[in-house]
Amino acid sequence: MRRTAEMKNYLVSVSGPTGIGKTDWAIRLARHYHTEILSFDSRQFYREMSIGTAVPSPEELGAVPHHFIQHRSIHEPYSVGDFRRDALKRMRELFRHHELLILAGGSGLYLDAVTKGLDDFPEIEPGIREELIATYEKSGVVPLQKLLAAKDPQYHARVDLSNPHRLIRALEICLGTGKAFSSFIGKRTAPDFFTHIPIGIQADREVIYSRINARVDRMMQNGLLEEARALYPYRELAALQTVGYQELFAFFDGVWDLKTAVREIAKNTRRFAKRQGTWLRRDPNIQWIPYNAPTEEAIRYIDMKMEETADGAN
């Protein structure tokens, strides 16, 4: 049934650290509300990366309609801005038929892009980015780190210094505008056609780490080594600068033995989960729910927030 423009739209985001069970939670909520799921997991966008990104199984994908799962190739550049544009367009289409949509994933930046907006950065001459990429390919991240420390010490203090994509993006703004990248941050506009209801799935650190360790073991059993080997020729692509692949690439390069590489995957995944939690806990509006709580706990909270919004509009 087609909905009218006057009807309210609700977006329920399901976030949390890696391995906490976000896919299962999203599917249960989507089935309850007879709706669809949009993924904001940037690692699951790419069709060549399945095992190492824990893409939902065929059974899970068949249980509820999913969007933005393996819809791109690693050979196609796809920025957070591109995702925001595509996600908002798809949401407007889906809200014609659904009162509520589920947004699920583990990439906090992509969640914020959809629900809070993106900072407005100027267009930069492409040659600047090409030179920075050439520097990275020749000398690694250290020269980029030093240049960013000189050009924008404020952003240097907060960015993930091991992420070349983030370093290059910040530096191209610094060099192209003559201004600090951080000076453009904080001037965003949030979309206004839905009410956001954020849900966070949580567990004790010991539980999260245990689930991550078990998940890495399953990935290896399911063929992660072979998947990484097939992707090894493209290891410099931005999409592959991620946990689970870089460690196995180091094994192929002879830097580590396989046992060490697998141990590093688990260790770096645990570190990633910690960073996810730090990012999410900046938002005081997230309603945290235990990973093993009954689905009804989240449903009661969502229904309450929907009623509050509806009452406030009357």
N, C-alpha and C positions, 0 to 999 in steps of 0.2 A: 504493500500500500504506500502510495506516494505521500510524503509528509509535506506540510505547509511551511512557508518561510517563518511563520510566527512560533512554531514549535521549538523548544529548547534542545540544544545539542550538548551531549556530555562525552567527554573523552577521559577514559580511565586508563592511566598508565600503570603498568606493572614493571617495577624495576627491582634491582638488588644485585648482589655480587654474583660472579660467575659460579655456575654449578648449584645454585640455590633452589632451582626448580621453577623458574619463571615461565617456561613454556607450558608446563602442566597447569600452573595457576591461570595463565591467560586462557588456555583452552577451556578449563572448567568455568571460568567467568563468562567467556564468549558463548558457551552452550547455554548457560543459565539465561543470559540476556538475548539469546538468538541473534547474535551479531557477528562481526568479523574482526580479524586481528591484523594490525599493521605492525611490522617489526621495525624497531629502531636500532637493531644490532648491526653495526657497520661491518662486522666481519662476516655476517651471513648474507650480505648483498651479492656475493660473487659465486657464480655457478661452478667454478673450478675448485672451490674450497668447501668441502662438505664435512669430512671427518674432523678436521682440526678446528672447525668453528662450531661443532655440535649443532648442525642444522637439524630442525625437527624431522622426525622420521616420516616416511610416507603415510603411516597410519595417523600420526599427529596432524600432518598437513591435510589429510582427508577428513579429519573430524570437524574442522572449522575452516572457512575460507581464510587464507593468509595472503598478505601483500608484502612486497619488498623482501622476499626470500629468494636468493639466487636469481635476481632479475638483471644482473649486470655481469660483464666479463672483467677479469683482472686487467685486461688490456685497454679498458675504457676508463678514462679519468672520471671520478665521481666524487664530488666534494660534499661537505655538509650543507652547503648552500643549494646544491643540486637536489639533495635529498629533501631538504625543507620545502623547496618548490614543488617537487613531485608529491610529497606526502600531503601537503595542504590541498593540492588539487584533488588527490584521490579522496581525502576526507570530505571535501565538499560534495563529491559525487555520492559517497556512501551515506552521508547524512540525509540525503533525499529519501532514503529507505529505512534508516536506522536512527533511533533516538540516541543510542549509546554505541561508541566504538571502543575497542581495546587497543592500546599502544603498548607493545612489550619489547623489552630488550635490555642490554647492559651498557650501551654507549651513552654516558651522561651528556656529552656535548650534543649529540643528536636529539636526545630528549628535550634539552633546553632549546634547541633550534626550533623545534615544532611548537613547544608550549610557551616559550618566552621570547622568541624572536632571535635574530642574529644582529650583531653589530654591523653597521654600514661602513664597508671599506671601499675606498676609491679603486677604479680600474688602474692597473699598473702595466707598463710596457712589458710584453712577454720576454724580451731579451734579458731582463734582470733575473727572472726566474730560471731561465735556461743557464745563465752563468752560475747561479747558486747550485743548481743541480749538477753542473759539471764539476764544481768544487767538491761537492759531496762525493761524487763518483770517483774522483781522483784521490781525495785526502780524508774522506770520512766526515764524521760529525764535529770533530774537535775545532777546525777552523770556523765552522758555523757557530758553535757555542761561544768562541772568543769574540767573534764579530757582534753577536747579539748582546753579549755582556757590555760591549762598548757603546752600541747604538741604543739599547733599551734595557738597562740593568733591572728595571722594575719587572718587566716580563720575563727576563732571564731568571729571576729568582723564583718564579712560579711555574714555568713551563716544564714539561717532561723533556729534559735535555738529551734523552736517548732517542727521541722521536724526530727523525730528519724532516718529515713532512711539516710538522709544527714549526720547526726552526726555519725552514725555507719560507714558509708562508709569512712568518713574522718579519723576516729579513727583507723580503721583497717589498713589503709595505714601508719598512724603515728606509730602504734605499730609494724606493720610487717616489716617496713623498717628502723625505727629509725630516719626517716626524716619527716619534716613537710609536710602535705598534700599539702599546698600551694606551696611548692617547685616544684611540678610536674605540676602545672597549667601554661598554656601559651606555651606549646610545641606541638601544634596541627598542622595537615596538612589538608587543605580543599580539597575536591574532585575536580577533574578538568574536568569532562565530561559534565558539564552544566554551563550555565550562570544564576546566581541567580538574579531575579528581585523582591525585597521585597516591598510589599504593606502593609500599616498599616491603619486600619479603626479606626477613632477617633470621639469623640463627647465631648461636655462639661461635666464636672463632674456631674452636676445636671441631665443631660440626662442619663448618664451611671448608676447613682445610682437609678434613677427612673425605668429604664429598669430592673435592678437587682432585685429591690423590687417586681416588677410585675412578674418577672420570678420565684422567690421563691414562690409566691402565687400560680402560675400555677402548679409548681411542687407538692405542697401540695395537690392541687385539683386533680392532676393526679395520686396520690397514692404514693408519696414519703415516707410517714409514713409506709405504708405496705412494701415497698421495703426495707427500712432500718430495719424493724423488722425481715424480712427474713434473712438479712445479719448480724444481731446482734451476732449470735454465732461465727462469724469469725472476730469480730471487731478488733482483734490484727493483722490481716494481713496487710502488707504494703500498698496494693491497697486501703484499707479502711481508711487510715490515711488522710482523706481529708474532706474539707468543705461539709456540707450537710448530712453527715453520722455521724460524730463524735458528732455533737450537738444533734442529735436524739438518739444516743447511751447514751448520758448523761441524756436525758429525761427518757429512759428506766431504767437507773440506779437510778432514783429518785433524781438526782442532780438538775434538773430544771423541771418546769412545761412545757407543750407543747407550750404555747404562748411564753415563754422565749426562748425555744429552737429554734423556728422559727425566732424569732427576732435575735438570735445569728447567725443563718445561713445567714440572710441578711447582718448583720454587718460584718461577717468574709468574705463573698463573696465580699463585697465592699473593704475590706482591700486587698483581693487577687487581685482584679482588679487594685488597685493602684500599687501593686508590679509588676503586668504584665506590666503596663505602664512604670514604672521605668526601668525595664529590657530592654524593646524594645527601649526606647529612648536613650539607649547607642549607638545604631547603627545609624550613620548619613546617611546611604544609604537608609533607609526606606522612601518611598514616602507616606506621610500621606494624606488620603482622607476622607472627611466627611461621616459619616455613612449614611446620607440621600442624598448623591450626586447621579447623574445618573450613570448607569453602564459605559456609554461612557467615563466618565472622567478617569476611571481606564484603559479602553481599549486604549484610546489615549496615555496614558503614557507608557503602556506596548509595544504598537506598536513602539513608538518612541525609547525606549530602545533596542528593537530588531533590528531596523534599524541602530542605532548607533553601535551596536555590529557587525552587518553584514558589515557595511562600514569600520569599523576598521580592519576587517579581510581581506579586499580586498587591 
